[in-house]
Amino acid sequence: MPDGFFDDPRRLAPRRVIRTELRGGAFVLRSPEPLAPAARCVGEWLERWAQATPQALAVAEPAAPGSPGPWRQLGWGALRRQVGAVAQALLDLQLAPGRPVVVVSDNAIDHLVLMLAAMHVGRAVCSVSSAYCRLAQDGNSRIRAILHTLEPALVYAASATAYGPALAHAGLTAPVVFSEGAAGVPGAVAYAQLAAARETPAVAAAYAALTPDTHAKYLLTSGSTGQPKVVINTHRMLCANQQMIAQTLPFLDQDKPVLLDWLPWSHTFGGNHNLNLVLRTGGTLYIDDGRPLPGAIDRTLAHLRQVQPTVYFNVPRGYEMLLPALEHDAALARHFLGRLRMLFYAGAGMPVSTWQRLEAVAARVRDEPLWMTTSWGSTETAPAVTYAHWRLAGPGVIGLPMPGVALKFVPNQGKLEMRVQGDNVFPGYRGNPAATQAAFDDEGYYCIGDAGRLQDEADPLQGVVFDGRVAEDFKLSSGTWVSVGTLRLKLVSALAPHAQDAVITGHDRSEIGALVFLGEAGRALPAPQLAARVRQALRALKDEGAGSSQTPTRVLLLPDAPSAAAGEITDKGYVNQRQVLMRRAAEVSALYAVPADPRVICA
């Protein structure tokens, strides 16, 4: 971006922060800028753009794989009309009060319309990862347990063929709606029947009754550090968070964003941050049915040859999957990066090597440097707490608190645990008062479980650095704490481009080890050369002088990719450390076996 973009307060908010010292080494960071009034509810955005720009493109979805059909498109006016019809149908069904509409399939226009319709008339909606239904095909009953917890008033899925079998064994008493194949399922309702309803004044009356504290969504936590919980998302949370972003990135209101996005609406990154960004600004969302997985990434690449986003959101794994094509196809890179205002990553830490490769690609096809940035937050914070709204030299800094947020740092196990307060913070976990009480400290701050530190203790304006999850960190048998998130990034960067990801081991052991998932380049390298490369990386980390807490001594290479079906990799594309360690306990034991396992590479 040109330097003027970063210096213009009409485009990006200036960096400002206030630090308040507390007892015991704790302190609070907050923006001096007050939070401006936010929308009453999510539906206000839809109503606004349906009136102001009814013909402008709101959302588009691609034709099915292998189909030559064009993108299905809806303008803002047409989107509002469909939302009104489905909202009326939901009222006509006289669904059980206090229960959510649950969606168990992937991002799509019908999914979006149903989601917005439910929220428009005060019905909370919960989008559940479609992976749970895929797992159910293998005898996994987790979707049954999730639906039992949610107690849905209505369940929707795109296809009866794909999702019907899992739902048939879920013991549902609520009506089930399918966009395709409903006629073949006894008692099921066709989505087209909902869409054919005629809106009456009852929709406007229900909409007028909404308050900022009305439940808008229920989202399941990722479960990366335990069992998923049901997070209440109110309209206040969602609208306040978008107002925070608006005051931090004012350029989004001047240049309506165009997104091509795959991130699932069952997670807060795709479903709240990205989708609500389009809804608030009146931008355009192209739904990407690709994924950062072998084979599925080809769909994303095909869409990037058709669509030119102005802002782009992904997880680090997603960029790593895109990079080989971008590095070898200048025309694709030029089309993708040509009019980007912002390239954004979140969901996991980005390795330095990935950042540098993206910079190198951009330098070859753009006259201006590419602005890469990030934010930080969680499902419970709607999601953004901090934003890095300035030019970064590399990954690591997660920004500064946005207007309306207080970010507290509390010493904990040798780190600074971060805690959050603001209108974007959730009121609690649905049906779980014990977990709700445990989630907040005695001052009402949400205990998010992440650690952070200042990039420069003498200058808070340099931003906050993510310092790993407190719950993932562990002690060696010497009593030394290991910072798992920090070490994982260092190891993957040291092994680039041969490693796809890594899981750190060593809990209650004397030495740190790692299970390393090989990337394409690693699998292609002859075994002796690969082993030499790993030893070189381990020696380099040791030579940095970080001590035993940041120096792996042994590595076991895994030629297979992390299994999404087994929960080793999430819908957002990051590795679930806990699940990998549980599922691959035999490999962890091999790392520390005596005599040494021949597969283990030692420093």
C-alpha positions in Angstrom: 0.0 0.0 0.0 1.2 3.6 -0.6 2.6 5.3 2.5 -0.2 7.8 2.4 -2.7 5.0 3.2 -1.0 4.3 6.5 -0.7 8.0 7.4 -4.2 9.0 6.5 -6.5 8.9 9.6 -9.5 8.8 7.3 -8.2 5.3 6.1 -6.7 3.8 9.2 -7.1 5.0 12.8 -3.9 6.3 14.3 -2.2 4.1 16.9 -3.2 5.2 20.4 -3.2 3.4 23.7 -3.4 4.1 27.4 -1.6 1.8 30.0 -2.9 1.6 33.5 -0.8 -0.1 36.1 -2.4 -2.5 38.6 -1.1 -4.3 41.7 1.2 -7.4 41.4 2.7 -6.5 38.1 -0.7 -6.6 36.2 -1.7 -3.7 33.9 -4.5 -2.8 31.5 -4.3 -1.5 27.9 -7.2 0.4 26.3 -7.8 2.8 23.5 -8.5 6.4 24.5 -11.1 6.6 21.7 -14.6 5.9 23.0 -16.8 3.3 21.2 -19.4 5.1 19.1 -23.1 3.8 19.2 -23.5 0.5 17.4 -26.5 -1.0 15.5 -29.3 -2.3 17.6 -29.2 -5.7 15.8 -27.7 -7.5 12.9 -30.8 -6.9 10.8 -30.3 -3.2 10.8 -27.4 -3.7 8.3 -29.6 -5.7 6.0 -32.4 -3.2 6.1 -30.0 -0.3 5.4 -28.4 -1.8 2.3 -31.7 -3.2 1.0 -33.0 0.4 0.9 -29.8 2.2 -0.1 -28.2 -0.1 -2.7 -30.9 -2.8 -3.6 -29.2 -3.7 -6.9 -25.7 -4.0 -5.6 -24.3 -7.5 -5.3 -24.5 -8.8 -1.8 -23.6 -12.5 -2.1 -22.7 -15.1 -4.7 -22.1 -18.8 -4.6 -20.4 -21.0 -7.2 -22.0 -23.7 -9.2 -21.5 -27.2 -7.9 -18.1 -28.8 -8.7 -18.1 -30.0 -12.3 -21.1 -27.9 -13.2 -20.6 -25.3 -15.9 -23.2 -23.0 -14.4 -22.6 -19.4 -13.4 -22.4 -18.1 -9.9 -25.8 -17.7 -8.2 -26.0 -14.1 -7.2 -28.3 -12.0 -4.9 -28.4 -8.2 -4.6 -29.1 -6.6 -1.3 -32.8 -6.0 -2.2 -33.3 -9.6 -3.3 -31.5 -10.9 -0.2 -33.8 -8.8 2.1 -36.9 -10.2 0.3 -35.8 -13.8 0.7 -35.0 -13.1 4.3 -38.4 -11.7 4.9 -40.1 -14.7 3.3 -38.2 -17.3 5.3 -38.6 -15.2 8.5 -42.4 -15.3 7.9 -42.2 -19.1 7.4 -40.4 -19.5 10.7 -43.1 -17.6 12.5 -45.8 -19.6 10.7 -44.2 -22.8 11.9 -44.8 -21.8 15.6 -41.5 -23.3 16.6 -40.9 -24.2 20.3 -39.9 -21.0 22.1 -36.3 -20.4 23.3 -34.8 -23.0 21.1 -32.4 -22.3 18.2 -32.5 -22.9 14.5 -29.5 -25.3 13.8 -27.7 -25.5 10.5 -25.4 -28.6 9.9 -24.1 -27.9 6.4 -21.5 -25.7 4.8 -21.7 -22.0 3.8 -24.3 -21.3 1.1 -26.9 -18.7 0.1 -29.8 -20.8 1.6 -27.8 -21.1 4.8 -27.2 -17.4 4.9 -30.9 -16.5 4.2 -32.1 -18.9 6.9 -29.5 -17.5 9.4 -30.5 -13.9 8.8 -34.2 -14.7 8.8 -33.9 -16.4 12.2 -32.0 -13.5 13.7 -34.5 -11.0 12.1 -37.4 -12.4 14.2 -35.5 -13.1 17.4 -34.6 -16.7 16.9 -31.0 -17.6 17.7 -29.2 -19.7 15.1 -26.4 -22.1 15.5 -24.3 -23.2 12.6 -22.6 -26.5 13.4 -19.5 -27.8 11.6 -20.6 -30.1 8.7 -17.6 -32.3 9.8 -19.7 -33.7 12.6 -22.2 -35.1 10.2 -19.4 -36.6 8.0 -18.0 -38.2 11.1 -21.4 -39.7 11.9 -21.1 -41.7 8.7 -18.3 -43.6 10.4 -20.4 -44.4 13.5 -19.3 -41.3 15.5 -22.3 -40.1 17.5 -21.0 -36.6 18.3 -23.6 -34.9 16.2 -26.3 -36.6 18.2 -24.7 -35.3 21.4 -24.4 -31.8 20.0 -28.0 -31.7 18.8 -29.2 -33.1 22.2 -27.3 -30.2 23.9 -28.7 -27.5 21.6 -32.3 -28.8 21.7 -33.1 -27.3 18.3 -36.5 -25.9 17.2 -35.6 -26.6 13.6 -32.7 -28.3 11.8 -31.5 -27.4 8.3 -29.1 -29.1 5.9 -28.4 -28.5 2.3 -28.8 -32.0 1.0 -30.8 -35.0 2.3 -28.4 -37.3 0.6 -25.3 -35.9 2.3 -26.7 -35.1 5.7 -29.9 -37.1 6.0 -28.4 -40.4 7.3 -26.6 -38.6 10.2 -29.7 -36.6 11.1 -31.9 -39.8 10.9 -29.9 -41.3 13.8 -29.8 -38.1 15.9 -33.2 -38.8 17.6 -34.7 -35.4 16.5 -38.2 -34.3 17.3 -37.8 -30.9 15.6 -38.7 -30.4 12.0 -35.9 -31.0 9.5 -35.5 -28.8 6.4 -33.5 -29.7 3.2 -32.7 -27.6 0.2 -32.4 -30.8 -1.9 -34.0 -34.2 -1.5 -36.6 -33.4 1.2 -39.3 -35.4 -0.7 -37.3 -38.6 -0.1 -37.2 -38.1 3.7 -40.5 -38.8 5.6 -41.7 -35.7 7.4 -38.9 -33.4 6.1 -39.7 -29.9 4.8 -38.4 -28.5 1.5 -36.5 -25.2 1.9 -38.4 -23.9 -1.2 -41.6 -24.2 0.9 -40.1 -21.7 3.4 -38.8 -19.4 0.7 -42.3 -19.3 -0.9 -44.0 -17.7 2.2 -45.4 -14.2 1.9 -44.1 -11.7 4.4 -46.6 -10.1 6.7 -46.4 -7.3 9.3 -45.6 -10.0 11.8 -42.0 -10.0 10.6 -41.6 -6.3 11.2 -43.3 -6.6 14.7 -40.9 -9.4 15.7 -37.9 -7.4 14.4 -39.0 -4.3 16.3 -39.1 -6.3 19.5 -35.4 -7.2 19.3 -33.0 -5.7 21.8 -29.2 -5.6 21.9 -29.3 -8.4 24.5 -31.4 -10.7 22.3 -29.5 -13.9 21.6 -28.4 -13.8 17.9 -26.3 -16.9 17.6 -24.9 -19.9 19.5 -21.4 -21.0 18.5 -19.6 -24.1 19.7 -16.1 -23.6 21.0 -13.4 -25.4 19.1 -12.8 -27.8 21.9 -9.0 -27.5 21.4 -8.5 -27.5 25.2 -11.5 -29.5 26.3 -15.2 -30.3 25.4 -17.0 -27.8 23.2 -19.2 -25.3 25.0 -22.2 -23.3 23.6 -21.2 -19.7 23.5 -24.1 -17.1 23.6 -23.6 -14.4 21.0 -25.9 -11.4 21.5 -26.8 -8.7 18.9 -24.9 -6.3 21.2 -21.7 -8.3 20.9 -21.8 -8.7 17.2 -22.8 -5.1 16.4 -20.3 -3.6 18.9 -17.5 -5.6 17.5 -18.2 -4.4 14.0 -18.4 -0.8 15.2 -14.9 -1.3 16.8 -13.6 -2.5 13.5 -15.2 0.4 11.7 -13.5 2.9 13.9 -10.2 1.0 13.5 -10.3 0.5 9.7 -12.4 3.4 8.3 -11.3 2.6 4.8 -13.8 -0.3 4.7 -16.6 2.2 4.7 -15.1 4.2 1.8 -14.3 1.2 -0.4 -16.9 -1.4 0.0 -15.0 -4.7 0.5 -15.2 -7.6 -1.9 -14.4 -10.9 -0.2 -13.8 -14.4 -1.5 -14.1 -16.5 1.6 -14.2 -20.1 2.6 -14.0 -19.8 6.4 -16.9 -21.7 7.9 -19.8 -19.9 9.5 -19.7 -22.4 12.3 -16.7 -20.5 13.6 -16.5 -16.9 14.7 -13.7 -15.9 12.2 -15.8 -16.7 9.1 -19.3 -16.4 10.6 -18.9 -13.2 12.7 -15.7 -11.3 11.7 -15.9 -11.8 7.9 -19.6 -12.3 7.2 -20.6 -9.4 9.5 -18.0 -7.2 7.9 -19.8 -7.6 4.6 -23.2 -7.1 6.2 -22.1 -3.9 8.0 -20.4 -2.3 5.1 -22.8 -3.3 2.3 -19.9 -5.1 0.5 -19.9 -8.3 -1.5 -19.2 -11.9 -0.4 -18.3 -14.6 -2.9 -18.7 -17.9 -1.1 -15.6 -20.1 -1.7 -16.4 -23.8 -1.5 -12.7 -24.7 -1.4 -10.7 -25.6 1.6 -6.9 -25.5 2.5 -6.7 -29.3 2.0 -5.3 -31.4 -0.8 -7.7 -31.4 -3.7 -10.1 -28.9 -2.2 -7.6 -26.1 -2.6 -8.1 -26.4 -6.4 -11.6 -25.0 -6.0 -10.2 -21.9 -4.2 -7.6 -21.4 -6.9 -10.2 -21.7 -9.6 -12.3 -19.0 -7.9 -9.3 -16.7 -7.5 -9.0 -16.8 -11.3 -12.5 -15.3 -11.5 -12.9 -13.1 -8.5 -10.6 -10.2 -7.4 -11.1 -9.6 -3.7 -10.2 -6.2 -2.2 -9.6 -7.7 1.3 -8.7 -11.4 1.9 -8.9 -13.5 5.0 -7.4 -16.8 5.7 -5.5 -19.0 8.2 -1.8 -19.5 7.8 -2.3 -23.0 6.6 -4.5 -21.6 3.8 -1.8 -19.3 2.6 0.7 -22.1 2.7 -1.6 -24.1 0.4 -2.0 -21.2 -2.0 1.7 -20.3 -2.2 2.9 -23.0 -4.6 0.4 -21.9 -7.2 1.0 -18.2 -6.7 4.8 -18.7 -6.9 4.5 -20.6 -10.2 1.7 -18.7 -11.9 2.4 -14.9 -12.2 -1.0 -14.3 -13.9 -2.9 -15.9 -11.0 -0.8 -14.0 -8.4 -1.3 -10.7 -10.3 -5.1 -11.3 -10.5 -5.4 -12.3 -6.8 -3.2 -9.6 -5.3 -3.8 -6.9 -7.9 -6.4 -4.8 -6.0 -6.0 -6.1 -2.4 -6.1 -3.4 0.2 -5.4 -5.9 3.1 -4.3 -9.5 3.4 -5.2 -10.8 6.8 -4.4 -14.0 8.8 -5.7 -15.3 12.1 -6.7 -18.5 13.7 -3.1 -19.6 14.3 0.4 -18.0 14.3 2.0 -17.5 10.9 5.5 -18.8 10.3 8.0 -16.2 9.3 8.8 -18.3 6.2 5.2 -18.0 5.0 5.1 -14.3 5.5 8.4 -13.9 3.6 7.1 -16.0 0.6 3.9 -13.9 0.4 6.0 -10.7 0.4 8.2 -12.1 -2.4 5.2 -13.1 -4.6 3.6 -9.6 -4.0 6.9 -7.9 -4.9 6.9 -9.6 -8.3 3.4 -8.7 -9.3 2.6 -5.4 -7.5 4.0 -1.9 -7.7 3.1 -1.3 -4.1 4.0 -3.5 -1.1 1.3 -5.8 0.2 -0.2 -4.9 3.5 -0.4 -8.1 5.7 -1.9 -7.9 9.1 -3.8 -9.7 11.8 -6.2 -9.4 14.7 -6.8 -11.5 17.9 -9.8 -12.7 19.8 -12.1 -15.6 20.4 -15.6 -17.0 19.9 -16.5 -15.4 23.3 -15.4 -11.9 22.0 -17.4 -11.8 18.8 -14.3 -12.1 17.9 -11.9 -9.2 17.5 -10.2 -7.7 20.6 -7.0 -6.3 19.1 -6.2 -5.2 15.5 -2.8 -4.4 13.9 -3.9 -1.4 11.9 -0.4 -0.3 10.8 2.4 -1.8 8.7 4.0 -4.8 10.3 7.6 -5.9 9.7 6.6 -9.6 10.2 4.3 -11.9 12.0 3.9 -12.0 15.8 2.3 -8.7 16.8 -1.5 -9.0 17.2 -2.2 -5.3 17.4 -3.6 -3.0 20.1 -7.0 -3.0 21.8 -9.8 -1.5 19.7 -12.1 1.3 21.0 -14.4 0.0 23.7 -12.1 -2.9 24.8 -10.0 -3.2 28.0 -7.2 -5.7 27.8 -5.8 -6.8 31.1 -2.4 -8.6 31.6 -2.0 -10.7 34.7 1.2 -12.6 35.6 0.6 -16.3 35.4 3.2 -19.2 35.2 5.9 -16.9 34.0 3.8 -15.3 31.3 1.2 -12.5 31.1 -2.3 -14.0 30.8 -4.7 -11.7 28.8 -8.2 -11.0 30.0 -10.9 -9.0 28.2 -13.7 -6.6 29.0 -16.1 -4.8 26.6 -19.4 -4.8 24.8 -18.1 -7.5 22.5 -17.7 -10.0 25.4 -20.2 -12.8 25.7 -22.7 -13.0 28.7 -22.0 -16.7 29.3 -22.2 -20.3 28.1 -25.7 -21.6 27.4 -27.0 -23.9 30.0 -23.7 -24.0 31.8 -23.6 -21.6 34.8 -20.5 -23.3 36.3 -18.4 -22.8 33.1 -19.7 -19.2 32.9 -18.7 -18.4 36.4 -15.2 -19.9 35.8 -14.7 -17.9 32.6 -14.6 -14.5 34.4 -12.4 -13.1 37.1 -13.6 -11.1 40.1 -13.4 -7.9 38.2 -15.6 -9.2 35.3 -12.9 -9.7 32.8 -13.2 -12.7 30.5 -10.3 -15.1 31.0 -9.5 -16.0 27.4 -6.7 -18.4 28.2 -4.1 -16.8 25.9 -0.9 -15.1 26.9 0.7 -11.9 25.5 3.4 -9.4 26.0 4.4 -6.0 24.8 6.7 -5.9 21.7 8.5 -3.1 23.4 8.0 -2.6 27.2 9.0 1.0 26.9 6.6 1.8 24.0 3.2 0.1 24.1 2.4 1.6 20.7 4.5 -1.1 19.1 1.7 -3.5 20.0 1.0 -6.8 21.7 2.8 -10.1 20.8 0.9 -13.3 21.1 2.7 -15.6 23.6 0.8 -18.9 23.3 -2.1 -20.5 25.1 -1.6 -20.9 28.8 -3.6 -24.2 28.7 -1.3 -25.7 26.0 2.0 -24.9 27.8 3.5 -27.6 30.0 6.4 -28.2 32.3 9.4 -30.4 31.7 10.4 -32.7 34.6 12.9 -30.0 35.6 10.0 -27.7 36.3 10.8 -25.4 33.3 7.7 -24.1 31.4 7.6 -24.7 27.7 5.8 -22.1 25.5 4.1 -24.4 23.0 2.8 -21.9 20.6 6.0 -19.9 20.3 8.1 -23.0 19.9 5.8 -24.5 17.2 6.2 -21.5 15.0 10.0 -21.4 15.4 10.3 -25.1 14.6 8.0 -24.9 11.5 9.9 -21.8 10.2 13.3 -23.5 10.8 12.1 -26.5 8.8 10.5 -24.5 6.0 9.5 -25.5 3.3 9.7 -29.2 4.3 7.3 -29.1 7.3 3.6 -28.5 7.1 3.1 -28.3 10.9 4.4 -29.6 14.2 3.0 -30.7 17.6 5.3 -30.2 20.6 5.8 -33.0 23.1 7.6 -33.3 26.5 5.0 -32.9 29.3 6.7 -34.2 32.5 9.7 -35.4 30.5 13.3 -34.2 30.6 13.5 -33.0 26.9 11.3 -31.4 24.3 10.3 -33.4 21.2 8.1 -32.8 18.2 5.9 -34.7 15.8 6.4 -33.0 12.5 3.9 -33.3 9.6 5.8 -33.2 6.4 4.8 -31.0 3.5 5.1 -31.8 -0.2 8.7 -30.6 -0.3 9.6 -32.7 2.7 8.0 -35.9 1.3 9.9 -35.3 -2.0 13.3 -35.1 -0.3 15.4 -38.3 0.0 15.4 -39.6 3.6 19.1 -39.0 4.3 18.9 -35.4 3.1 15.7 -34.8 5.0 17.3 -36.1 8.2 20.3 -33.9 7.7 18.0 -30.9 7.2 16.1 -31.6 10.4 19.4 -31.9 12.4 20.5 -28.6 10.9 17.3 -26.9 12.0 17.5 -28.4 15.5 21.1 -27.2 15.8 20.1 -23.7 14.6 17.4 -23.5 17.3 19.9 -24.6 20.0 22.5 -22.1 18.8 19.9 -19.3 19.3 20.6 -19.8 23.0 16.9 -20.0 24.1 17.6 -22.7 26.6 15.9 -26.1 27.2 12.4 -24.6 27.2 12.7 -23.6 23.5 15.0 -26.2 22.1 13.7 -29.5 20.8 16.1 -32.4 21.0 14.3 -35.0 19.0 11.8 -35.2 16.1 9.6 -37.9 14.6 8.5 -37.2 11.0 5.0 -38.0 10.0 4.5 -38.6 6.3 0.7 -38.4 6.5 -1.3 -35.2 6.8 -3.2 -34.4 10.0 -6.6 -36.1 9.8 -9.6 -33.7 9.7 -11.9 -36.7 10.1 -10.2 -37.6 13.4 -10.3 -34.0 14.6 -6.5 -33.5 14.3 -7.1 -30.5 12.1 -10.0 -28.1 12.5 -12.4 -26.6 10.0 -10.2 -23.4 10.1 -7.1 -25.4 9.1 -5.0 -25.4 12.2 -3.7 -28.4 14.1 -5.4 -29.4 17.3 -2.4 -30.1 19.6 -4.4 -32.0 22.2 -6.1 -34.3 19.7 -2.9 -35.2 17.9 -1.1 -36.1 21.1 -4.0 -38.3 22.2 -4.4 -40.0 18.8 -0.7 -40.5 18.2 0.3 -41.6 21.7 2.3 -44.4 20.2 4.4 -42.0 18.2 5.0 -39.8 21.3 6.2 -42.9 23.1 8.5 -43.7 20.2 10.1 -40.3 20.5 11.4 -41.1 24.0 12.0 -44.8 23.6 15.1 -46.5 25.0 16.9 -47.8 23.0 16.1 -45.1 20.5 13.5 -45.7 17.8 15.3 -45.6 14.4 12.6 -43.2 13.0 13.6 -40.6 15.6 16.0 -37.8 14.5 18.0 -36.4 17.4 20.0 -33.2 17.5 
